[in-house]
Amino acid sequence: MDSNPLTPNRLIQESSPYLQQHAHNPVDWYPWSQEAFLKAQQEDKPILVSIGYAACHWCHVMERESFEDVAVAEVMNRNFVCIKVDREEYPAVDDIYMEAVQAIAGNGGWPLNCFLTPQGRPFYGGTYFPPVDHSGRPGWMTVLKYISNLYQNEKEKVLEQAERLTNHIGSAPAFLKLDASPPENITARALIQLHQKFDSLRGGFEGAPKFPASFVLRFLLTTLPVDKTNPQVEEMLVTSLNQMASGGLYDQAGGGFHRYTVDAAWRVPHFEKMLYDNAALLILYAEAWGKYQEESWKNLVYQTASFILREMTDPETGACYAALDADSEGEEGKYYTWTKEALDKILGSESDEFCLRFGCTKQGNWEGVNILYRPNLFSEMNTAQELSWFGKLREARQDRIRPLTDTKTLTSWNGLMLQAWAQIWKYFPEEEWKLAGIKLGEYLINSRIQEQGLLHTNTGIPATLEDYAYLIRGLIEGAWLWNCPHWLEKAIELLHEADLLLLDSSDGYYFSAPEHALGLIVRKKDFYDNAQPSGNAVMAENLWMLGRLTDNRGWIWRADQMVSKIASVAVAYPRAFGHWLMLEQLLKGPEPELVCLEEGNLFETFSSVGRTSLNGWFPGLLYFHSGCNYLYPQLRDKQMSGEKVVWYSCTGQTCSLPMESLEEAQKKIIASY
């Protein structure tokens, strides 16, 4: 390859914004492809697979320091076949080599740099490497020379290490081999474990860096009775929600959450914004509002939803973009931070009051600039004055160079956002959110569900478990909330397809990717919550939801079996199994249902009335209306009472006598918990 950095490499042909960022490196990058592996095998060269994503700050740093360096590139090109992977395009690839690096180095992250045999088996790796040796850490050039020498002169040692690592990655988790009954007191024991790690002062769990533990917090919320309190649980939940929303983790002026904070007080974010984080947090805060009616959380939902529509949604298709970069103009956080001088210019005489409310100083509260946060939590949140300030700051941002928008539209993450649109609409009936959700759902159905199977992206990459799981979940939620019968049909079709391509009938769990797909060296199964919920946990939830909606007890039994096998390890490590624990709580709950019979197709009226009357905290509640243009089993054998509206309160498969009062039906639902 021509080492002139102005000459594009083969990544110029790729659609991924992350790969496009590396298209002018002097490194002879290949995309993830059979071509790269054939070249490595023909020339007997080790492979370097370097994995990152467009919004990754340290990926940008390593590119500037090493991959743009002609001398470094010459060493890489001479001794290795170099593959650049967008982890969002190929999550199953990332998962395999991330586990290898974690086994080697004891930790992981991005950029992920893993060295492989020509057959794709890992034998060495790490995350970010500085360009030269620094503070006892080997520099990138040192690593390149060491690995090249090792492969050339000690190949047998390399192959043995690769064999051990591959076997480790491909081995099933120990808890799948256990044939034990679920432990008793699962919820109580998990809560004890969580409380031991809880940061009572600042919310969240343990120290820095600090990630929003969305799925653990949803589990905490699900443990709360609808009409009672639990001080210990509420302390963990409410403190975390308030502190996250008040800190720099949340973009106070523009709405939306950054990915995590580097400190324990939620003050200093790693500034990229990811679609999956914002979808999960929208659901969490909307549900928490259902329990507590905290107005500041409602404001946060409105601001974040507006941010998604304004900055992360394709206006033509309704699909949501993957991420916003952390950097702009080569600096992390430049788009989001403010000097006191700039605030004075924008806000004039109100600047001092603003700075007092949002922790800003003349010297800056972070590296000479200010990150907006609320030292006094939600005092005077979203007053007309604050909204005016935020409008002026957003207008001023328009004169800045925006961070890169990663415009990939991933099926999995859009499935999460589809669920979020439905969930927040359930609590706050804004028509634009319903329209956004329906537009998104129709786009996903028409563009991603193909005869050859579900697609992960619009570029034809095959779907993974997360694509099936999250899209099915979003379609289910929209189907019964928005009366979209064909969505339920598509969800069931996708479940059957996932069973055919991904289900391991020997244990009842799903593989992360189809067999022989993507050139993977092993087939893994996904059990742990990371930044996104476990694909297997969401599939279990899908089985439970579809079982209830269609009265298929076999699907509910499958969900129960999946949860039961995980229970013993979930109790011991609840922070990694929050979605499983939430589902376990729902499975042992009453399965409440509200059924309404009335003349005419008045589903919209019922949906609004029913939601408004029952928008308190009722975990697992479903409601059905005779105006649905397809029949749920719940509507069979129920009789009208003349022209009056009739309500039924059902628990499991048992329904009350018909009632003419919604309030009476609601009391029976509350009593069922």
MARVEXKOL-280708 format. One line per 10 residues: number of its first residue (from 1); their letters; for each residue x, y, z of C-alpha. Coordinates in steps of 0.05 Angstrom, whole numbers. Layout:
% MARVEXKOL-280708
NUM> A> X/Y/Z | ...
//
This chain:
% MARVEXKOL-280708
1> MDSNPLTPNR> 0/0/0 | 22/72/-14 | 43/100/54 | 22/171/34 | -30/188/87 | -70/226/36 | -82/162/-4 | -144/128/23 | -140/55/43 | -195/4/29
11> LIQESSPYLQ> -237/29/88 | -258/86/42 | -309/37/13 | -342/23/80 | -405/58/105 | -387/58/179 | -368/128/204 | -316/96/249 | -282/59/192 | -287/123/150
21> QHAHNPVDWY> -248/158/205 | -190/111/191 | -196/111/115 | -137/159/107 | -90/125/156 | -25/100/125 | -43/32/156 | -65/-19/105 | -130/-32/140 | -179/-87/119
31> PWSQEAFLKA> -251/-88/141 | -275/-152/176 | -274/-199/116 | -254/-266/90 | -203/-231/46 | -162/-209/106 | -160/-279/136 | -140/-310/69 | -83/-261/62 | -58/-276/133
41> QQEDKPILVS> -61/-351/119 | -26/-345/52 | 30/-302/80 | 32/-335/149 | 25/-268/185 | -9/-254/251 | -71/-212/249 | -83/-148/288 | -157/-135/298 | -168/-65/325
51> IGYAACHWCH> -239/-51/349 | -272/14/368 | -330/59/352 | -341/129/324 | -356/164/390 | -297/134/428 | -249/187/455 | -189/141/467 | -198/110/398 | -187/179/369
61> VMERESFEDV> -126/189/414 | -93/124/392 | -108/139/319 | -74/208/323 | -14/181/362 | -1/116/326 | -45/98/266 | -32/164/231 | 44/156/240 | 77/133/176
71> AVAEVMNRNF> 135/98/212 | 87/60/257 | 43/42/198 | 102/13/160 | 117/-35/218 | 43/-55/222 | 37/-65/147 | 102/-106/141 | 89/-153/199 | 13/-159/206
81> VCIKVDREEY> -52/-163/169 | -90/-106/201 | -166/-108/209 | -207/-49/234 | -275/-66/264 | -333/-22/285 | -356/-57/348 | -427/-31/336 | -430/-65/267 | -402/-130/293
91> PAVDDIYMEA> -419/-137/367 | -409/-212/367 | -338/-203/340 | -324/-151/394 | -352/-196/448 | -305/-253/431 | -241/-212/429 | -262/-170/488 | -266/-233/530 | -197/-253/506
101> VQAIAGNGGW> -166/-186/525 | -200/-188/593 | -170/-256/605 | -101/-231/584 | -100/-162/615 | -152/-167/670 | -194/-110/641 | -223/-88/575 | -248/-27/537 | -239/10/472
111> PLNCFLTPQG> -198/16/431 | -191/-59/435 | -128/-86/402 | -122/-161/397 | -69/-203/361 | -93/-267/327 | -66/-327/291 | -82/-328/216 | -142/-372/234 | -170/-317/280
121> RPFYGGTYFP> -151/-345/348 | -128/-293/398 | -61/-298/434 | -45/-228/459 | -81/-161/467 | -97/-98/505 | -135/-33/501 | -103/35/490 | -27/34/482 | 13/99/484
131> PVDHSGRPGW> 59/111/424 | 122/101/465 | 138/66/531 | 109/108/588 | 104/99/663 | 121/25/659 | 70/14/604 | 96/-12/537 | 87/34/478 | 53/12/414
141> MTVLKYISNL> 117/5/374 | 147/-38/430 | 85/-83/429 | 87/-90/353 | 160/-111/352 | 150/-159/410 | 90/-194/379 | 124/-199/311 | 186/-230/341 | 145/-277/384
151> YQNEKEKVLE> 105/-302/324 | 166/-312/281 | 211/-346/332 | 164/-379/383 | 105/-398/341 | 90/-462/380 | 83/-421/443 | 36/-373/407 | -8/-429/382 | -12/-461/451
161> QAERLTNHIG> -34/-394/481 | -85/-385/425 | -113/-454/438 | -121/-441/512 | -154/-374/501 | -202/-400/448 | -223/-457/494 | -234/-408/550 | -278/-362/507 | -318/-420/481
171> SAPAFLKLDA> -331/-454/547 | -401/-449/577 | -409/-411/643 | -405/-455/703 | -475/-437/726 | -505/-470/665 | -477/-536/688 | -511/-532/755 | -574/-572/764 | -598/-540/828
181> SPPENITARA> -664/-509/848 | -667/-433/851 | -645/-405/918 | -697/-379/966 | -707/-305/981 | -675/-285/915 | -698/-212/918 | -679/-201/991 | -610/-231/981 | -597/-190/918
191> LIQLHQKFDS> -618/-127/954 | -568/-140/1010 | -512/-149/960 | -531/-84/924 | -536/-44/988 | -466/-65/1008 | -439/-33/943 | -486/28/945 | -457/98/948 | -505/128/999
201> LRGGFEGAPK> -478/199/989 | -478/204/914 | -521/147/890 | -500/91/843 | -453/35/863 | -381/39/888 | -332/90/862 | -306/117/796 | -316/111/738 | -391/110/748
211> FPASFVLRFL> -442/83/698 | -517/91/702 | -540/23/726 | -606/27/690 | -625/-46/695 | -607/-53/768 | -648/9/784 | -707/-19/745 | -701/-82/787 | -702/-40/850
221> LTTLPVDKTN> -765/-4/825 | -799/-70/809 | -788/-95/880 | -829/-37/908 | -902/-53/924 | -952/-10/888 | -981/20/952 | -925/12/1002 | -854/35/1015 | -787/3/1028
231> PQVEEMLVTS> -738/55/1056 | -674/17/1039 | -694/4/967 | -721/75/959 | -656/104/985 | -616/67/931 | -666/83/876 | -685/155/890 | -616/179/910 | -587/149/846
241> LNQMASGGLY> -640/178/801 | -634/248/831 | -558/249/832 | -551/224/760 | -601/275/735 | -567/332/773 | -496/317/752 | -455/328/690 | -476/258/667 | -540/293/644
251> DQAGGGFHRY> -534/348/592 | -570/401/632 | -578/450/574 | -591/403/516 | -622/341/547 | -598/270/541 | -546/229/580 | -473/220/568 | -445/149/573 | -413/152/642
261> TVDAAWRVPH> -373/197/689 | -300/190/706 | -313/211/778 | -357/183/832 | -401/245/839 | -432/243/769 | -398/310/754 | -347/297/697 | -376/257/640 | -342/219/584
271> FEKMLYDNAA> -380/262/535 | -404/214/482 | -480/203/479 | -504/133/461 | -574/116/437 | -579/54/481 | -564/92/545 | -616/145/531 | -669/93/512 | -658/54/576
281> LLILYAEAWG> -658/116/620 | -721/143/588 | -757/79/607 | -728/81/677 | -746/153/693 | -816/146/662 | -831/84/705 | -802/118/767 | -848/177/754 | -906/127/753
291> KYQEESWKNL> -887/107/824 | -869/174/854 | -899/228/808 | -834/268/816 | -842/328/770 | -767/336/757 | -764/266/728 | -821/282/682 | -784/344/658 | -722/302/646
301> VYQTASFILR> -762/252/604 | -790/309/562 | -722/341/552 | -688/276/534 | -743/255/485 | -737/324/452 | -662/314/447 | -672/246/413 | -721/276/362 | -678/337/350
311> EMTDPETGAC> -608/308/346 | -611/232/339 | -669/217/292 | -668/212/216 | -726/258/196 | -739/217/133 | -742/146/162 | -754/158/236 | -695/113/252 | -648/135/308
321> YAALDADSEG> -574/145/301 | -524/106/341 | -484/159/378 | -455/229/384 | -380/235/391 | -345/257/454 | -297/302/416 | -304/362/371 | -247/402/342 | -200/350/371
331> EEGKYYTWTK> -221/364/443 | -263/322/489 | -326/357/513 | -313/423/477 | -384/426/449 | -416/418/519 | -372/460/564 | -372/535/578 | -325/589/601 | -352/642/649
341> EALDKILGSE> -336/694/595 | -380/658/544 | -437/652/594 | -433/726/610 | -438/742/536 | -498/696/525 | -537/708/588 | -518/779/605 | -540/803/674 | -569/734/690
351> SDEFCLRFGC> -503/699/683 | -484/702/757 | -550/672/778 | -542/617/726 | -472/601/749 | -494/596/821 | -548/547/801 | -504/505/755 | -437/504/792 | -398/548/743
361> TKQGNWEGVN> -339/591/764 | -292/641/732 | -235/591/738 | -278/534/712 | -298/470/749 | -261/424/700 | -197/437/663 | -209/512/658 | -281/507/632 | -348/492/664
371> ILYRPNLFSE> -390/429/661 | -462/445/680 | -488/409/741 | -537/424/798 | -503/430/866 | -572/435/897 | -606/379/859 | -672/400/829 | -684/466/862 | -726/509/815
381> MNTAQELSWF> -717/460/759 | -748/477/692 | -776/544/711 | -791/592/654 | -725/625/670 | -686/561/664 | -720/543/598 | -701/611/571 | -628/601/592 | -626/532/560
391> GKLREARQDR> -655/559/495 | -601/612/492 | -546/561/506 | -572/513/453 | -574/570/403 | -502/588/421 | -481/516/410 | -505/521/338 | -446/566/324 | -399/512/349
401> IRPLTDTKTL> -373/453/309 | -418/395/328 | -389/328/350 | -393/275/296 | -460/240/292 | -452/165/280 | -510/158/232 | -512/82/233 | -582/57/249 | -575/-9/286
411> TSWNGLMLQA> -635/-55/291 | -619/-73/363 | -612/-3/391 | -672/21/351 | -712/-36/382 | -694/-8/450 | -715/61/428 | -780/34/400 | -795/5/469 | -776/72/500
421> WAQIWKYFPE> -824/112/456 | -881/65/476 | -863/66/550 | -857/141/557 | -922/150/517 | -956/103/566 | -942/152/622 | -942/218/584 | -990/216/524 | -953/261/475
431> EEWKLAGIKL> -977/250/404 | -909/264/374 | -879/207/414 | -931/159/389 | -921/182/317 | -845/176/326 | -853/105/353 | -901/82/298 | -857/112/244 | -796/77/274
441> GEYLINSRIQ> -831/10/281 | -856/11/210 | -787/29/184 | -755/-29/221 | -808/-78/197 | -801/-56/125 | -725/-48/121 | -696/-100/169 | -742/-161/166 | -721/-196/101
451> EQGLLHTNTG> -732/-264/70 | -660/-284/84 | -669/-265/157 | -667/-204/202 | -612/-153/188 | -569/-117/239 | -558/-56/194 | -583/-29/128 | -518/-52/97 | -538/-125/101
461> IPATLEDYAY> -499/-150/162 | -536/-209/192 | -573/-199/258 | -549/-221/326 | -588/-243/386 | -594/-171/410 | -627/-150/345 | -680/-204/352 | -689/-193/427 | -694/-117/428
471> LIRGLIEGAW> -736/-110/364 | -785/-163/388 | -790/-127/455 | -804/-60/421 | -856/-90/374 | -892/-124/432 | -896/-59/472 | -923/-20/413 | -971/-75/392 | -1014/-74/454
481> LWNCPHWLEK> -1006/0/472 | -1019/28/402 | -1065/-27/376 | -1018/-49/320 | -1039/-121/307 | -988/-135/252 | -932/-116/301 | -952/-173/346 | -953/-220/286 | -883/-196/266
491> AIELLHEADL> -857/-206/337 | -882/-278/338 | -850/-291/269 | -784/-263/294 | -788/-306/356 | -796/-368/313 | -738/-346/269 | -694/-335/330 | -713/-404/356 | -692/-434/290
501> LLLDSSDGYY> -626/-396/282 | -602/-384/353 | -635/-429/404 | -594/-483/438 | -646/-535/453 | -599/-570/502 | -605/-515/554 | -660/-468/529 | -615/-407/519 | -597/-369/455
511> FSAPEHALGL> -529/-363/421 | -507/-292/406 | -501/-304/330 | -524/-355/279 | -479/-414/264 | -425/-400/211 | -442/-326/211 | -390/-271/209 | -330/-318/211 | -333/-327/287
521> IVRKKDFYDN> -284/-376/319 | -334/-396/373 | -409/-387/387 | -420/-351/452 | -482/-339/494 | -498/-272/525 | -520/-273/598 | -493/-210/631 | -520/-139/629 | -468/-91/605
531> AQPSGNAVMA> -486/-22/579 | -545/-59/545 | -589/-113/575 | -571/-186/566 | -599/-212/501 | -621/-277/534 | -655/-238/591 | -694/-197/541 | -713/-259/502 | -739/-290/566
541> ENLWMLGRLT> -780/-227/577 | -806/-232/506 | -829/-304/518 | -864/-282/582 | -898/-222/548 | -919/-261/485 | -943/-318/528 | -988/-271/566 | -1013/-234/505 | -1030/-299/467
551> DNRGWIWRAD> -1045/-344/527 | -988/-390/508 | -966/-419/575 | -910/-458/541 | -874/-393/527 | -883/-370/598 | -856/-437/623 | -794/-428/579 | -783/-358/608 | -789/-385/678
561> QMVSKIASVA> -738/-440/663 | -688/-390/635 | -694/-346/697 | -690/-404/746 | -623/-429/721 | -593/-359/727 | -621/-344/796 | -563/-371/838 | -510/-330/802 | -555/-269/797
571> VAYPRAFGHW> -563/-267/872 | -487/-268/881 | -473/-215/827 | -536/-173/821 | -503/-114/786 | -489/-159/726 | -558/-190/725 | -606/-132/738 | -652/-149/679 | -656/-222/700
581> LMLEQLLKGP> -674/-202/772 | -727/-154/747 | -758/-209/705 | -755/-258/763 | -794/-208/804 | -846/-200/749 | -853/-275/737 | -871/-287/810 | -919/-227/808 | -994/-229/797
591> EPELVCLEEG> -995/-218/721 | -1050/-164/727 | -1095/-147/668 | -1150/-96/658 | -1203/-111/605 | -1253/-61/579 | -1315/-77/538 | -1356/-22/504 | -1393/-10/440 | -1353/16/380
601> NLFETFSSVG> -1279/21/364 | -1260/69/419 | -1191/41/433 | -1158/110/431 | -1207/137/483 | -1197/76/528 | -1122/78/519 | -1119/150/542 | -1169/141/599 | -1141/74/622
611> RTSLNGWFPG> -1069/99/620 | -1085/163/656 | -1124/127/710 | -1073/72/718 | -1008/108/706 | -986/94/776 | -935/40/789 | -966/-27/769 | -910/-73/746 | -931/-121/692
621> LLYFHSGCNY> -1000/-91/681 | -1031/-103/612 | -1098/-75/589 | -1144/-96/533 | -1203/-65/498 | -1259/-94/456 | -1245/-41/403 | -1180/-77/384 | -1187/-100/312 | -1160/-168/330
631> LYPQLRDKQM> -1180/-212/388 | -1135/-225/447 | -1153/-288/486 | -1168/-241/544 | -1229/-215/507 | -1262/-282/497 | -1323/-303/537 | -1333/-234/567 | -1402/-202/562 | -1426/-131/552
641> SGEKVVWYSC> -1478/-102/599 | -1525/-66/552 | -1493/-2/528 | -1453/9/591 | -1377/5/594 | -1356/-59/630 | -1289/-71/665 | -1257/-136/686 | -1197/-141/732 | -1158/-205/719
651> TGQTCSLPME> -1100/-238/755 | -1065/-294/718 | -1121/-332/685 | -1176/-312/734 | -1221/-252/723 | -1269/-215/768 | -1343/-207/756 | -1358/-149/709 | -1355/-80/740 | -1381/-13/716
661> SLEEAQKKII> -1329/28/753 | -1257/37/733 | -1240/57/804 | -1268/-9/830 | -1227/-48/779 | -1165/-9/799 | -1175/-27/873 | -1178/-100/854 | -1113/-94/815 | -1078/-60/874
671> ASY> -1103/-115/920 | -1073/-168/875 | -1001/-145/888
//
